[in-house]
Amino acid sequence: MTAPSPGRPALARLLLAVLFLFAAGFAAAEAPPQKTQVPGYYRLLLGDFEITALYDGAISLDEAKLKNILPRDRQRLLARQFLQGPKIQTAVNAYLVNTGSRLILIDAGAAGLFGPSLGRVVDNLRAAGYQPEQVDTVLLTHLHGDHVNGLVGADGERVFVNAEVWSSQADSDFWLSEAVAAKAPVNAQAFFKMSRDAAAPYLAAGKWKTYASDRELLPGVASIDTRGHTPGHASYLIVSGGERLLVLGDLVHNHAVQFARPETSIEFDSDPQQAVHARKRIFARAAKEKLMVAGMHLPFPGIGRVRQEKQGYAWVAAEFAPLRMP
């Protein structure tokens, strides 16, 4: 004897149950969110040189640290870029230059001394296909902690064991001097100590070098005097195959405000008037000569150009692109 066929209502219920189980299976197969970002490096070719931008991370700065501008003007400029204070994100970048014969790192990031959101230069250098021991030269724009702390590991030893580290003479004389530090405000003492701690193992190994201003340090790499943010702040002009990239260092801390209003200083400037003068001079040159520029506190990868406007300047970020266009 055969079982009776199910009626239409029973068959419909059976199909619905199967569909429900099928859908539930698909729901269970959904991948959980990864909650991680991509590795922070970006590469481009400059003539025969390979440039790799390295992301150290980002921190939040109070917009009130931007000085010499009315609060309403500052807030208007931030709003034009869809930014809202009082806390504004500021990236920390470094740049790796492979000339074919040398591997040059410009600035070393903050390590872990400014909180967990920074300290990724070495991780991203490795993600980009390099190892710290392959770096043979480190050029420092200045000796603030978010640019030099990454020179040493948690054990106080050199991270870049085969590298010479170059700093301007003026910044070394200022930040590495215990006599100068002793005369500084108490709340600034920690920043002097960071500089001395970062330099100490390289000094002990005879790997700390200094230079005067405006000179070619290596083939295709020259220092540009942009003092003001610190007593010996330097930018670096990289030239290869007729192409040029100017690494600004800390001439800009906020792209939304300081390009449009380059007279805006920041609380961290050692000499605000001189820092403004350097920024205006370099912006004018970059716009006139159509230089490609890179900034340590511009939104990652921090590479682009400066366009002159009727009032002030504008930041034009580089487009993501393959290394060689077909």
C-alpha positions as a printed NumPy array, in Angstrom:
array([[  0.   ,   0.   ,   0.   ],
       [  1.386,   3.47 ,  -0.902],
       [  1.131,   6.537,   1.302],
       [ -1.398,   9.136,   0.197],
       [  0.   ,  12.218,  -1.573],
       [  0.047,  15.328,   0.583],
       [ -2.608,  17.894,  -0.194],
       [ -1.795,  21.32 ,  -1.593],
       [ -1.827,  23.083,   1.849],
       [  0.533,  20.485,   3.327],
       [  2.851,  20.714,   0.307],
       [  2.942,  24.528,   0.562],
       [  3.835,  24.281,   4.254],
       [  6.599,  21.8  ,   3.457],
       [  8.068,  24.068,   0.774],
       [  7.967,  27.067,   3.125],
       [  9.795,  25.071,   5.789],
       [ 12.483,  24.055,   3.303],
       [ 12.887,  27.652,   2.113],
       [ 13.137,  28.855,   5.723],
       [ 15.872,  26.346,   6.512],
       [ 17.669,  27.248,   3.269],
       [ 17.552,  30.97 ,   4.142],
       [ 18.672,  30.289,   7.703],
       [ 21.645,  28.387,   6.341],
       [ 22.626,  31.351,   4.195],
       [ 22.308,  33.695,   7.194],
       [ 24.54 ,  31.454,   9.271],
       [ 27.143,  31.494,   6.495],
       [ 27.537,  35.306,   6.565],
       [ 31.141,  36.345,   7.318],
       [ 31.651,  38.352,  10.512],
       [ 33.075,  41.886,  10.094],
       [ 36.874,  41.989,  10.161],
       [ 37.16 ,  45.319,  12.04 ],
       [ 40.653,  45.957,  10.665],
       [ 41.975,  48.411,   8.075],
       [ 44.218,  47.708,   5.086],
       [ 48.01 ,  47.985,   5.578],
       [ 49.05 ,  51.623,   5.592],
       [ 51.404,  52.03 ,   2.674],
       [ 51.138,  53.677,  -0.738],
       [ 53.687,  53.547,  -3.519],
       [ 54.568,  55.761,  -6.459],
       [ 57.488,  56.16 ,  -8.826],
       [ 59.466,  59.376,  -9.018],
       [ 61.764,  59.077, -12.009],
       [ 63.982,  56.101, -11.151],
       [ 63.161,  56.289,  -7.426],
       [ 60.429,  54.344,  -5.658],
       [ 58.596,  56.344,  -2.968],
       [ 56.542,  54.522,  -0.343],
       [ 54.305,  56.473,   2.014],
       [ 54.065,  54.769,   5.42 ],
       [ 51.164,  55.392,   7.774],
       [ 52.053,  55.631,  11.457],
       [ 48.441,  56.211,  12.525],
       [ 46.324,  59.18 ,  13.511],
       [ 45.61 ,  61.251,  16.582],
       [ 42.964,  63.82 ,  17.467],
       [ 44.025,  67.407,  18.062],
       [ 41.948,  70.201,  19.519],
       [ 41.165,  72.737,  16.796],
       [ 41.963,  75.519,  19.293],
       [ 45.655,  74.636,  18.914],
       [ 45.476,  76.378,  15.525],
       [ 46.387,  79.983,  16.287],
       [ 46.298,  83.391,  14.604],
       [ 42.847,  82.802,  13.161],
       [ 39.415,  83.735,  14.481],
       [ 37.452,  80.74 ,  15.817],
       [ 34.566,  81.402,  13.417],
       [ 36.949,  81.423,  10.435],
       [ 38.641,  78.256,  11.617],
       [ 35.301,  76.497,  12.039],
       [ 34.077,  77.691,   8.629],
       [ 37.171,  76.29 ,   6.896],
       [ 36.825,  72.98 ,   8.73 ],
       [ 33.152,  72.768,   7.783],
       [ 34.019,  73.302,   4.088],
       [ 35.93 ,  70.001,   4.276],
       [ 33.115,  68.325,   6.235],
       [ 35.219,  68.371,   9.393],
       [ 33.822,  69.234,  12.78 ],
       [ 35.702,  70.179,  15.919],
       [ 36.624,  70.539,  18.592],
       [ 38.684,  67.374,  17.966],
       [ 40.06 ,  66.929,  14.461],
       [ 41.937,  63.937,  13.084],
       [ 45.594,  64.415,  12.234],
       [ 47.575,  61.742,  10.402],
       [ 51.216,  60.896,  11.091],
       [ 53.138,  59.783,   7.989],
       [ 56.684,  58.801,   7.061],
       [ 58.235,  58.286,   3.619],
       [ 60.578,  55.61 ,   2.335],
       [ 62.779,  56.408,  -0.669],
       [ 64.382,  53.554,  -2.6  ],
       [ 66.967,  55.056,  -4.954],
       [ 68.152,  51.678,  -6.211],
       [ 71.383,  51.952,  -4.246],
       [ 70.05 ,  53.346,  -0.957],
       [ 66.98 ,  52.908,   1.187],
       [ 66.154,  56.184,   2.922],
       [ 63.46 ,  56.658,   5.561],
       [ 62.244,  60.206,   6.178],
       [ 61.009,  60.373,   9.783],
       [ 60.328,  57.35 ,  11.962],
       [ 56.939,  57.949,  13.553],
       [ 55.823,  58.042,  17.163],
       [ 56.238,  54.418,  18.31 ],
       [ 53.904,  53.827,  21.269],
       [ 54.627,  56.97 ,  23.261],
       [ 51.591,  58.962,  22.079],
       [ 48.973,  56.272,  22.6  ],
       [ 47.752,  53.145,  20.796],
       [ 46.514,  54.939,  17.661],
       [ 50.112,  55.599,  16.538],
       [ 53.264,  53.523,  16.156],
       [ 52.729,  51.577,  12.937],
       [ 55.623,  52.753,  10.747],
       [ 57.683,  49.574,  11.15 ],
       [ 54.656,  47.292,  10.7  ],
       [ 53.719,  49.083,   7.496],
       [ 57.32 ,  49.137,   6.295],
       [ 57.285,  45.339,   6.571],
       [ 53.871,  45.138,   4.914],
       [ 55.36 ,  47.156,   2.037],
       [ 58.01 ,  44.456,   1.512],
       [ 60.976,  45.86 ,   3.443],
       [ 62.731,  45.158,   6.733],
       [ 64.054,  47.76 ,   9.2  ],
       [ 67.608,  46.461,   8.841],
       [ 67.507,  47.29 ,   5.113],
       [ 67.182,  51.011,   5.828],
       [ 70.633,  52.593,   5.56 ],
       [ 69.701,  56.254,   6.115],
       [ 67.093,  58.004,   8.232],
       [ 66.518,  61.695,   7.543],
       [ 64.639,  63.605,  10.241],
       [ 62.567,  66.667,   9.479],
       [ 62.847,  67.641,  13.157],
       [ 63.163,  66.063,  16.583],
       [ 59.627,  66.126,  17.941],
       [ 58.618,  62.812,  19.481],
       [ 56.055,  61.857,  16.831],
       [ 58.902,  61.895,  14.277],
       [ 61.742,  60.289,  16.252],
       [ 60.286,  57.917,  18.869],
       [ 60.142,  55.174,  16.254],
       [ 63.938,  55.156,  16.017],
       [ 64.148,  52.984,  19.147],
       [ 62.303,  49.914,  20.362],
       [ 60.706,  49.3  ,  23.744],
       [ 64.108,  48.099,  24.974],
       [ 65.764,  51.378,  24.011],
       [ 67.816,  49.728,  21.249],
       [ 68.138,  50.896,  17.656],
       [ 65.312,  49.789,  15.372],
       [ 67.276,  50.663,  12.221],
       [ 70.491,  48.89 ,  13.123],
       [ 72.273,  49.54 ,   9.823],
       [ 71.207,  53.154,   9.378],
       [ 72.874,  56.494,   9.867],
       [ 70.455,  59.057,  11.251],
       [ 70.685,  62.631,   9.975],
       [ 69.32 ,  65.697,  11.76 ],
       [ 69.852,  69.387,  11.179],
       [ 72.546,  70.794,  13.44 ],
       [ 70.187,  73.416,  14.849],
       [ 67.599,  70.874,  15.945],
       [ 70.247,  68.605,  17.477],
       [ 71.777,  71.521,  19.366],
       [ 68.375,  72.452,  20.758],
       [ 66.535,  69.198,  21.492],
       [ 69.502,  67.106,  22.635],
       [ 70.859,  69.738,  25.009],
       [ 70.23 ,  69.095,  28.684],
       [ 71.113,  72.735,  29.384],
       [ 68.406,  73.959,  27.014],
       [ 65.938,  71.443,  28.424],
       [ 66.629,  72.634,  31.977],
       [ 65.501,  76.149,  31.011],
       [ 62.334,  74.954,  29.28 ],
       [ 58.902,  74.923,  30.957],
       [ 58.235,  71.906,  33.115],
       [ 55.483,  70.655,  30.786],
       [ 58.004,  70.586,  27.916],
       [ 60.629,  68.489,  29.712],
       [ 59.171,  65.178,  28.509],
       [ 59.548,  66.215,  24.869],
       [ 63.249,  66.947,  25.31 ],
       [ 63.67 ,  63.557,  26.976],
       [ 61.972,  61.807,  24.051],
       [ 64.451,  63.392,  21.654],
       [ 67.466,  62.467,  23.775],
       [ 66.229,  58.887,  24.303],
       [ 65.658,  58.424,  20.566],
       [ 69.103,  59.752,  19.654],
       [ 71.084,  58.085,  22.459],
       [ 71.766,  54.624,  20.946],
       [ 72.67 ,  56.123,  17.559],
       [ 75.007,  58.629,  19.196],
       [ 76.626,  55.791,  21.157],
       [ 77.117,  53.78 ,  17.958],
       [ 78.539,  56.77 ,  16.041],
       [ 75.513,  56.682,  13.74 ],
       [ 74.085,  60.152,  14.495],
       [ 75.013,  62.74 ,  11.877],
       [ 74.201,  66.428,  11.577],
       [ 74.261,  68.921,   8.727],
       [ 73.938,  72.628,   8.156],
       [ 71.052,  73.78 ,   5.967],
       [ 70.263,  73.722,   2.248],
       [ 72.671,  71.099,   0.95 ],
       [ 72.604,  67.862,  -0.988],
       [ 72.87 ,  65.08 ,   1.56 ],
       [ 72.702,  62.132,  -0.828],
       [ 72.479,  61.886,  -4.621],
       [ 69.023,  63.197,  -5.486],
       [ 68.148,  64.256,  -1.932],
       [ 68.704,  67.777,  -0.583],
       [ 67.684,  69.501,   2.641],
       [ 65.639,  72.714,   2.559],
       [ 65.752,  75.081,   5.537],
       [ 62.174,  75.511,   6.809],
       [ 62.921,  76.47 ,  10.401],
       [ 60.179,  77.877,  12.597],
       [ 58.179,  74.874,  13.709],
       [ 61.415,  73.909,  15.46 ],
       [ 64.766,  75.752,  15.426],
       [ 66.159,  73.448,  12.743],
       [ 63.075,  72.092,  11.003],
       [ 63.971,  70.846,   7.512],
       [ 62.104,  69.746,   4.413],
       [ 63.626,  67.421,   1.807],
       [ 63.626,  67.804,  -1.964],
       [ 63.876,  64.5  ,  -3.83 ],
       [ 64.81 ,  64.636,  -7.52 ],
       [ 65.052,  61.808, -10.054],
       [ 64.608,  61.665, -13.812],
       [ 63.412,  65.244, -13.997],
       [ 60.658,  64.635, -11.429],
       [ 60.562,  66.26 ,  -8.005],
       [ 58.917,  65.601,  -4.644],
       [ 59.2  ,  68.011,  -1.716],
       [ 58.667,  66.356,   1.671],
       [ 57.26 ,  69.19 ,   3.775],
       [ 57.635,  67.766,   7.256],
       [ 55.446,  69.741,   9.663],
       [ 54.804,  72.825,   7.557],
       [ 51.141,  71.801,   7.656],
       [ 49.188,  70.254,  10.511],
       [ 45.679,  70.8  ,   9.168],
       [ 44.951,  70.804,   5.437],
       [ 41.499,  72.366,   5.78 ],
       [ 42.767,  75.515,   7.489],
       [ 46.45 ,  76.099,   6.795],
       [ 46.368,  75.941,   2.988],
       [ 43.55 ,  78.465,   2.771],
       [ 45.017,  80.551,   5.58 ],
       [ 48.788,  79.902,   5.68 ],
       [ 49.206,  82.592,   8.335],
       [ 47.616,  80.114,  10.775],
       [ 50.209,  78.752,  13.183],
       [ 49.925,  75.876,  15.635],
       [ 50.587,  75.765,  19.34 ],
       [ 53.614,  73.499,  18.859],
       [ 55.592,  76.013,  16.765],
       [ 58.817,  77.111,  18.452],
       [ 58.755,  80.384,  16.488],
       [ 55.251,  80.92 ,  15.078],
       [ 56.208,  83.942,  12.988],
       [ 59.108,  82.105,  11.367],
       [ 56.967,  79.003,  10.837],
       [ 54.358,  81.08 ,   8.987],
       [ 57.092,  82.66 ,   6.87 ],
       [ 58.47 ,  79.225,   5.921],
       [ 55.012,  77.895,   5.053],
       [ 54.173,  80.862,   2.821],
       [ 57.536,  80.655,   1.065],
       [ 57.261,  76.929,   0.384],
       [ 53.593,  77.076,  -0.668],
       [ 54.43 ,  79.82 ,  -3.157],
       [ 57.309,  77.793,  -4.564],
       [ 55.324,  74.559,  -4.732],
       [ 52.438,  76.266,  -6.549],
       [ 54.677,  78.145,  -8.993],
       [ 56.887,  75.165,  -9.834],
       [ 54.009,  72.642,  -9.707],
       [ 55.972,  70.515,  -7.273],
       [ 54.578,  67.292,  -5.924],
       [ 54.622,  67.536,  -2.137],
       [ 54.22 ,  65.161,   0.8  ],
       [ 53.335,  66.088,   4.371],
       [ 53.71 ,  64.244,   7.642],
       [ 50.323,  65.453,   8.899],
       [ 48.346,  65.536,   5.671],
       [ 45.625,  62.891,   5.205],
       [ 47.364,  59.637,   4.271],
       [ 49.206,  59.112,   1.992],
       [ 49.76 ,  62.847,   2.287],
       [ 50.914,  63.25 ,  -1.327],
       [ 49.578,  65.846,  -3.749],
       [ 50.088,  69.358,  -5.038],
       [ 49.511,  72.945,  -3.947],
       [ 47.273,  75.181,  -6.06 ],
       [ 47.217,  78.959,  -5.633],
       [ 43.772,  80.468,  -5.112],
       [ 42.55 ,  84.072,  -5.141],
       [ 43.148,  83.99 ,  -1.401],
       [ 45.587,  81.463,  -0.024],
       [ 46.082,  78.005,  -1.484],
       [ 44.291,  74.695,  -1.948],
       [ 45.48 ,  71.152,  -1.322],
       [ 45.006,  68.792,  -4.285],
       [ 45.446,  65.187,  -3.186],
       [ 47.049,  62.712,  -5.576],
       [ 44.785,  60.097,  -7.139],
       [ 45.296,  56.44 ,  -6.361],
       [ 47.064,  54.978,  -9.388],
       [ 49.16 ,  52.042, -10.564],
       [ 52.911,  52.535, -10.541],
       [ 53.034,  52.756, -14.324],
       [ 50.099,  53.893, -16.415],
       [ 49.727,  51.879, -19.641]])
